[in-house]
């Protein structure tokens, strides 16, 4: 994978988010402890389960992860 998940997610940041992935991107940007250098699903998922109170549902992360995987293939 050429980009980290965080780098990929940042393209979804939006000043007026209209969907869950944009909200997630905005919140991850504000989360200064987010694992910005991670490429690994389990590492990011574990982090979000413990620290991602801003995430409405882990399903949002899974959807974003699928977009990430597709973009890197």
Beta strands, then each sheet from edge to edge (+ up, - down):
end
